[in-house]
């Protein structure tokens, strides 16, 4: 395998050497304001990674969790006056439909936090037995002082870690905590919130421990690749790594792949800020394939500001590709196929792959001679998940 990918922990592009079945874990959605363009961009990157690995003859086992109980879905359900699992199910159904419309294939496994409580509790118990936890007022904390490598995934300074943990759900410095960055593994539920029985009291898990438990339950102690948005590097993934390795004594993830965050008006999209573009709204006006093409114009590591004209432009590009697909001949497709593979091997450079495909299309529209060009174009686009909705690829083409 010639794939090279940027690894967050090492801060450089490295050879990606997975098991023959690639064990991937991606942090999924908290189903309460899901399926905006930011989610789609993120999950599309891992869909493209899977497709490229499969083309390279790997099997991919991609696990993407559902955080159906945490500090953000419960207040939202309360605000709407609905049961949090009803909210989760409705949002999840919409999310699944929207991802499908964009050609983002479902994960091989989609564990839900509320259905993983036994594993979560068992993992906290292991941490307790190994001396990595302490309890204050019914809340069980992870003691980061017991893990010397804490902070080495993100490489952030203590000040930055503190600022981000406060911004992203941590409970910050409290006199009772041993270290101000210690995080919650288990805590008593607030009034009207769901709770579960555990050896450390009735309550519910913290967010980070849910992912560690679900990831290791699906894949064993060591993943080939752990993914998510760059906004999850700290504290979420830093905490996941610390507690997982503390529990097993083994490396947790051999590779960390993070995707840039899409912004609007300079801020990460979020319902509370009102700067959200939902996939289902775009689907009322544009084809799923056009939205997908629009999101493929950026390298996965690049955070970017959403451009309202990105989808209309991609819709035009799609029409051009369609016209080319029905052409009769173009350039010899082999160099273009090689360019696509090389681009994807180079830290999953999808925009460069698309550029090669566009040039192949241009050679067809210019009336080239090689009759294999149009079907090669269709196959390349299908491999990248862009459904032209016309024509047949090489394998389905009836001979004669
Ligand atoms: Zn997670």
Boltz pocket constraint, residues with backbone or C-beta under 6 A from the ligand:
constraints:
  - pocket:
      binder: B
      contacts: [[A, 26], [A, 27], [A, 28], [A, 207], [A, 208], [A, 211], [A, 236]]
      max_distance: 6.0
